[in-house]
Amino acid sequence: MKQALLELKRMSRICRMVLATCLGSFILVIFYFQSMFQPVMRRSPFAADACCPKNSRNAMQELYNPTQSEYSGAAFLHQARREQVAETCRTQGASSRKRRVLTPADLKHLVVDEAHELIYCYVPKVACTNWKRVMMVLTGQGKYTHPMDIPSNQAHIPSNLKTLNQYSIPEINHRLKNFLKFLFVREPFERLVSAYRNKFTLKYNTSFHKRFGTKIVRRYRKNATLEALQSGADVRFPEFAEYLVDPTTLKEGPLNEHWETVYSLCHPCHIRYDLVGKYETLEEDSNYILRLAGVADHVRFPTYTKSTRTTDQMAAQFFQNINGRQQAQLYQLYKLDFLMFNYSMPSYLNIQ
């Protein structure tokens, strides 16, 4: 019996020695890898530790309580834009037009940047490709350096950016409360005509021609040729307008994101956006957001110099080709976007 007790004590000492040795080795491994990766973290301007120290002010705090006087004017401007959205939601009863509690499926357009605590709701045809590029730089932890180095098709691959609908309900609520939320808007009919020009007048957009063009030609063109019915490649703007205002289209489900209303894509009457950027002041608003996030020294919003962009004059020319009924119905369809983002009714409309 005594011999057995001595043996147990001996084994106990051996076990303690082995455990201490393993623990010491584990600690050494941790210190080794920590020292090895620290220089990498310091080199990356977009790593969380390098860009946003734990106790630093985030973009939301800098917006509502600016520490730099140069931000005060911009803060006042964006306060007015927020108030315009809120007032429209109240007076138009917009918040009651859809369910008051959003589901994750409603949040698929909201891109999340964890490191800088940003949420961006992208709206197609409002510089969303370049903003997605910027978000890839911000969230890529050094993988990307310059937004324009990213091919446009890469910016639209869903897996390259994380959206709010991928989180749990508590995680969604936390981010909506604590992250700075922003979107960019554009004069609704300029955006609509831009979408039409891009998706129906360019030969390479065959997927849109097949998916929507063939349907539009079949429904609204009398004596359509077999080629037009099969390709859908020559949709006319009056046909596109009729498709949008047709009650049948609305019954089929939500409109395609390229011509869906901003109200329906980003839910501004349910989500309180901190910043409403405008296409007309795209670079100023974009770089203001980057300054608030503390990354303006590392990334700037790409300069937009494309000469073929849709202008108010172009939109007027397209709307001259549709009748007064279509004009009035289209205005009703996009009315909330006009009012919410302070765009006046276009003077070229022929509405009685």
HELIX and SHEET records of a PDB file:
HELIX    1   1 LYS A    2  ARG A   43  1                                  42    
HELIX    2   2 ALA A   48  CYS A   51  1                                   4    
HELIX    3   3 ALA A   59  TYR A   64  1                                   6    
HELIX    4   4 SER A   69  TYR A   71  5                                   3    
HELIX    5   5 SER A   72  GLN A   92  1                                  21    
HELIX    6   6 ALA A   94  SER A   96  5                                   3    
HELIX    7   7 PRO A  104  LEU A  107  5                                   4    
HELIX    8   8 CYS A  128  THR A  139  1                                  12    
HELIX    9   9 PRO A  147  ASP A  149  5                                   3    
HELIX   10  10 SER A  152  ALA A  155  1                                   4    
HELIX   11  11 PRO A  158  ASN A  160  5                                   3    
HELIX   12  12 LEU A  164  GLN A  166  5                                   3    
HELIX   13  13 ILE A  169  ASN A  178  1                                  10    
HELIX   14  14 PRO A  188  PHE A  200  1                                  13    
HELIX   15  15 THR A  206  PHE A  208  1                                   3    
HELIX   16  16 HIS A  209  GLY A  213  3                                   5    
HELIX   17  17 THR A  214  TYR A  220  1                                   7    
HELIX   18  18 LEU A  226  SER A  231  1                                   6    
HELIX   19  19 PHE A  237  VAL A  245  1                                   9    
HELIX   20  20 PRO A  247  LYS A  251  1                                   5    
HELIX   21  21 VAL A  262  CYS A  266  1                                   5    
HELIX   22  22 TYR A  279  THR A  281  5                                   3    
HELIX   23  23 LEU A  282  LEU A  292  1                                  11    
HELIX   24  24 ASP A  312  PHE A  319  1                                   8    
HELIX   25  25 GLY A  324  LEU A  333  1                                  10    
HELIX   26  26 LYS A  335  MET A  340  1                                   6    
SHEET    1   A 4 LEU A 110  ASP A 113  0                                        
SHEET    2   A 4 LEU A 118  CYS A 121 -1                                        
SHEET    3   A 4 LEU A 180  VAL A 185  1                                        
SHEET    4   A 4 LEU A 275  LYS A 278  1                                        
END                                                                             
